[in-house]
């Protein structure tokens, strides 16, 4: 097994040096009370990103910033580092490098064919990496990363690839947001929900949920111990700013929760995005990331 190429290969040599890394608009007046079709919500969402001309000109994107991981509960701890996010068409990569020997980082990539995640050490992947890989069919669909990725499913929404159905609202921080269910073509073990702001129609959250039944034990005590296990992965997008005619989030947060089973897990990765570069050439080999993170 070879060592993971450094994130600097994506063109962020200055950022890598700074962090000591060695290795890798329009506002709409509609409210949630209005009846809007799924097609209308998608159209308004696209307009919230930028004009059709600006969106069509977007071919590649590279983003660099700071990352901060926090684990709660029995294995509580935190660490900091950098994040690099790159995309070219449907290909995408999210890489976090931490200043921590026990937890070197996370790397997730899709090269247009294969979905891969980096190894923490030989034969060992992270909790997030295992979850992503076990649901790779879902994460190939262009949902992960939202509008930070050129592969964002809503850029070229096609019901043959997956179907979005918007119905009702749900509160986020006390504000009702449009709630839409997404089902990739071929199905998914995850229940996927997208949330759009009620006024500007920006995509602010995606939730991925899965419940695994505990099953029936041999007796009452055995059945009680075999509790159901609930998984939840959540992406949050905020601090939207203009980048060359495109309105893009500058804060990206991933939260992973597992409840039930032998232990509960609660981990948050907060990424503060600072440097956006668009339409620069990206080496396609960097989107396959099944190597050791270093």
C-alpha positions as CSV (number, residue, x, y, z in Angstrom):
1,X,0.0,0.0,0.0
2,X,1.5,3.3,-1.0
3,X,1.6,6.6,0.8
4,X,-1.1,9.2,0.1
5,X,0.1,12.0,-2.2
6,X,0.1,15.4,-0.5
7,X,-2.8,17.8,-0.8
8,X,-0.3,20.3,-2.2
9,X,-0.7,18.6,-5.5
10,X,-4.0,20.5,-5.9
11,X,-2.1,23.8,-6.1
12,X,-2.2,24.9,-2.5
13,X,1.6,24.9,-1.8
14,X,1.4,28.3,0.0
15,X,-1.4,27.1,2.2
16,X,0.4,23.8,2.9
17,X,3.5,25.7,4.0
18,X,1.5,28.1,6.2
19,X,-0.2,25.2,8.0
20,X,2.9,23.0,8.1
21,X,1.4,20.2,6.0
22,X,3.9,17.7,4.7
23,X,1.9,15.5,2.3
24,X,-1.4,16.3,0.4
25,X,-28.2,37.6,-6.1
26,X,-31.2,37.3,-6.1
27,X,-33.5,37.2,-3.1
28,X,-37.1,35.9,-3.6
29,X,-40.1,37.0,-1.7
30,X,-41.7,33.6,-1.4
31,X,-42.3,32.1,2.0
32,X,-42.7,28.5,3.2
33,X,-46.4,29.1,3.3
34,X,-46.5,29.5,-0.4
35,X,-47.1,26.4,-2.5
36,X,-44.1,25.8,-4.7
37,X,-43.4,22.9,-6.9
38,X,-40.1,20.9,-6.8
39,X,-39.2,22.4,-10.1
40,X,-39.8,26.0,-8.8
41,X,-37.6,25.4,-5.8
42,X,-34.8,24.0,-7.9
43,X,-35.0,27.0,-10.3
44,X,-35.0,29.5,-7.5
45,X,-32.1,27.6,-5.8
46,X,-30.0,27.8,-9.0
47,X,-30.7,31.5,-9.3
48,X,-29.5,32.0,-5.7
49,X,-26.1,30.7,-6.8
50,X,-25.7,33.0,-9.8
51,X,-26.8,33.7,-13.3
52,X,-27.1,30.9,-15.8
53,X,-24.1,32.2,-17.6
54,X,-22.0,32.3,-14.4
55,X,-23.0,28.7,-13.5
56,X,-22.3,27.4,-17.0
57,X,-18.8,28.9,-17.0
58,X,-18.0,27.0,-13.8
59,X,-15.9,24.0,-14.8
60,X,-13.5,23.3,-11.8
61,X,-13.2,24.6,-8.3
62,X,-10.5,24.4,-5.6
63,X,-11.0,25.6,-2.1
64,X,-8.7,25.8,0.9
65,X,-9.3,26.7,4.5
66,X,-9.0,25.7,8.1
67,X,-10.5,22.5,9.6
68,X,-11.4,21.7,13.2
69,X,-12.5,18.3,14.3
70,X,-14.3,17.7,17.7
71,X,-15.2,14.3,19.1
72,X,-17.6,14.2,22.0
73,X,-18.4,11.5,24.6
74,X,-16.1,8.7,25.8
75,X,-13.3,9.5,23.3
76,X,-13.6,13.3,23.6
77,X,-10.9,15.3,21.9
78,X,-10.2,17.9,19.2
79,X,-7.6,18.8,16.6
80,X,-7.0,21.4,13.9
81,X,-5.5,21.6,10.5
82,X,-6.4,22.5,6.9
83,X,-9.0,21.4,4.4
84,X,-8.7,21.3,0.6
85,X,-11.8,20.7,-1.5
86,X,-11.4,20.2,-5.3
87,X,-13.9,19.3,-8.0
88,X,-13.9,19.0,-11.8
89,X,-17.2,18.2,-13.4
90,X,-18.6,15.2,-11.5
91,X,-15.2,14.4,-9.9
92,X,-14.7,15.6,-6.4
93,X,-12.3,15.4,-3.4
94,X,-12.6,16.5,0.2
95,X,-9.3,16.3,2.1
96,X,-8.7,17.3,5.8
97,X,-5.2,17.1,7.2
98,X,-4.7,17.4,11.0
99,X,-1.7,18.1,13.1
100,X,-2.3,14.9,15.0
101,X,-0.2,11.7,14.7
102,X,-3.1,9.6,16.0
103,X,-5.6,11.1,13.6
104,X,-3.9,12.3,10.4
105,X,-7.1,13.4,8.6
106,X,-9.9,12.4,6.2
107,X,-9.7,12.1,2.4
108,X,-12.8,11.3,0.3
109,X,-12.8,11.2,-3.5
110,X,-14.8,10.3,-6.5
111,X,-13.0,10.1,-9.9
112,X,-16.1,9.8,-12.0
113,X,-16.0,6.0,-11.7
114,X,-14.7,4.9,-8.3
115,X,-15.6,6.3,-4.8
116,X,-12.6,6.0,-2.5
117,X,-11.5,7.1,1.0
118,X,-8.0,7.3,2.5
119,X,-6.6,4.9,5.1
120,X,-5.6,6.1,8.5
121,X,-3.0,3.4,8.7
122,X,-2.5,0.1,6.9
123,X,-5.8,-1.8,7.0
124,X,-7.6,0.9,9.1
125,X,-10.0,3.5,8.0
126,X,-11.7,6.2,10.0
127,X,-15.3,6.1,11.3
128,X,-16.3,8.7,8.7
129,X,-14.4,6.8,6.0
130,X,-16.1,3.5,6.7
131,X,-19.6,5.2,6.8
132,X,-18.9,6.9,3.4
133,X,-17.6,3.7,1.8
134,X,-20.4,1.6,3.0
135,X,-22.8,4.0,1.3
136,X,-20.7,4.8,-1.7
137,X,-23.6,4.4,-4.1
138,X,-25.3,7.3,-2.5
139,X,-22.2,9.5,-2.3
140,X,-21.5,9.0,-6.0
141,X,-24.8,10.8,-6.8
142,X,-23.4,14.4,-6.6
143,X,-25.1,15.3,-3.3
144,X,-22.0,15.4,-1.0
145,X,-20.5,18.8,-0.7
146,X,-23.5,20.7,-2.0
147,X,-22.8,23.7,-4.1
148,X,-19.1,23.7,-3.1
149,X,-18.7,20.9,-5.7
150,X,-19.0,21.3,-9.5
151,X,-20.7,17.9,-9.4
152,X,-23.6,19.3,-7.3
153,X,-26.7,17.3,-8.5
154,X,-28.9,20.4,-8.7
155,X,-26.6,22.0,-11.3
156,X,-27.8,19.4,-13.9
157,X,-30.8,17.9,-12.2
158,X,-31.9,14.8,-14.1
159,X,-34.6,12.5,-12.7
160,X,-32.9,9.6,-14.5
161,X,-30.0,10.1,-12.0
162,X,-32.1,10.7,-8.9
163,X,-35.5,12.3,-8.0
164,X,-36.1,15.2,-5.7
165,X,-39.5,15.7,-4.1
166,X,-40.2,18.8,-2.1
167,X,-43.1,18.8,0.3
168,X,-43.6,20.7,3.6
169,X,-41.2,22.5,5.8
170,X,-39.0,21.9,8.8
171,X,-37.4,24.4,11.3
172,X,-33.7,25.1,11.4
173,X,-32.7,27.5,14.1
174,X,-36.4,28.5,14.5
175,X,-36.9,29.3,10.8
176,X,-39.1,27.1,8.5
177,X,-37.1,25.8,5.6
178,X,-38.3,24.0,2.5
179,X,-37.8,20.2,2.9
180,X,-37.0,18.0,0.0
181,X,-36.5,14.2,-0.1
182,X,-33.9,12.9,-2.6
183,X,-33.8,9.3,-3.9
184,X,-30.8,8.3,-6.1
185,X,-31.5,6.1,-9.1
186,X,-31.2,2.5,-7.9
187,X,-32.2,3.4,-4.4
188,X,-30.2,4.0,-1.2
189,X,-30.0,2.6,2.3
190,X,-30.0,6.2,3.5
191,X,-33.0,8.5,3.9
192,X,-31.7,11.8,2.3
193,X,-33.3,15.2,3.0
194,X,-32.2,18.6,1.6
195,X,-33.2,21.9,3.1
196,X,-33.5,25.2,1.3
197,X,-33.8,28.7,2.9
198,X,-37.4,30.0,2.7
199,X,-36.4,33.4,1.2
200,X,-33.2,33.1,-0.8
201,X,-33.4,29.4,-1.6
202,X,-29.8,28.6,-0.7
203,X,-29.1,25.0,0.1
204,X,-28.2,25.1,3.8
205,X,-28.4,21.5,5.0
206,X,-28.4,17.8,3.9
207,X,-29.3,15.0,6.3
208,X,-28.5,11.3,5.7
209,X,-30.2,8.9,8.1
210,X,-30.3,5.2,8.5
211,X,-31.9,3.0,11.1
212,X,-30.9,-0.7,11.6
213,X,-33.3,-2.7,13.6
214,X,-31.9,-4.5,16.7
215,X,-33.7,-7.8,15.7
216,X,-35.1,-10.5,18.0
217,X,-32.9,-12.2,20.6
218,X,-33.3,-15.6,22.1
219,X,-34.9,-14.3,25.2
220,X,-36.3,-11.1,26.7
221,X,-32.9,-10.0,28.0
222,X,-31.2,-10.8,24.7
223,X,-33.8,-8.8,22.8
224,X,-33.4,-5.8,25.1
225,X,-29.7,-5.8,24.5
226,X,-30.1,-5.9,20.7
227,X,-31.2,-2.3,20.4
228,X,-31.7,-0.5,17.1
229,X,-28.8,1.6,15.8
230,X,-29.4,5.0,14.4
231,X,-26.9,6.7,12.0
232,X,-27.0,10.3,11.0
233,X,-24.6,12.3,8.8
234,X,-25.4,16.0,8.4
235,X,-23.9,18.7,6.2
236,X,-24.5,22.4,7.0
237,X,-23.6,25.3,4.8
238,X,-23.5,28.9,5.9
239,X,-21.6,32.3,5.6
240,X,-22.5,32.7,1.9
241,X,-20.3,35.2,0.0
242,X,-19.9,36.3,-3.6
243,X,-17.0,34.6,-5.5
244,X,-16.7,35.9,-9.1
245,X,-20.5,36.1,-9.6
246,X,-21.3,32.9,-7.7
247,X,-22.7,32.9,-4.1
248,X,-20.9,30.1,-2.2
249,X,-20.8,29.1,1.4
250,X,-17.6,29.9,3.4
251,X,-18.4,27.6,6.3
252,X,-19.0,23.9,5.8
253,X,-19.8,21.6,8.8
254,X,-20.1,17.8,8.7
255,X,-21.6,16.0,11.7
256,X,-21.7,12.3,12.3
257,X,-23.8,10.6,15.0
258,X,-24.3,7.0,15.9
259,X,-26.8,6.1,18.6
260,X,-27.4,2.6,19.9
261,X,-25.3,-0.6,19.6
262,X,-22.2,-0.9,21.7
263,X,-21.4,2.8,21.8
264,X,-22.6,6.3,20.9
265,X,-20.5,8.5,18.6
266,X,-20.7,12.2,18.0
267,X,-18.1,13.9,15.8
268,X,-18.1,17.3,14.1
269,X,-15.8,18.6,11.4
270,X,-15.9,22.4,10.9
271,X,-14.3,23.9,7.8
272,X,-13.8,27.6,7.4
273,X,-13.2,28.2,3.7
274,X,-11.1,31.1,2.7
275,X,-9.5,30.7,-0.7
276,X,-11.6,29.9,-3.7
277,X,-10.1,29.3,-7.2
278,X,-12.3,28.4,-10.2
279,X,-11.6,27.1,-13.6
280,X,-8.0,26.0,-13.0
281,X,-6.6,22.8,-14.4
282,X,-6.7,19.9,-11.8
283,X,-4.8,16.7,-12.1
284,X,-7.5,14.0,-12.4
285,X,-5.4,11.4,-10.6
286,X,-5.9,13.3,-7.4
287,X,-9.5,12.3,-7.2
288,X,-8.7,8.6,-6.4
289,X,-7.6,8.6,-2.8
290,X,-7.4,5.0,-1.5
291,X,-3.9,5.5,-0.1
292,X,-2.5,6.1,3.4
293,X,-3.1,9.7,4.6
294,X,0.2,11.4,5.3
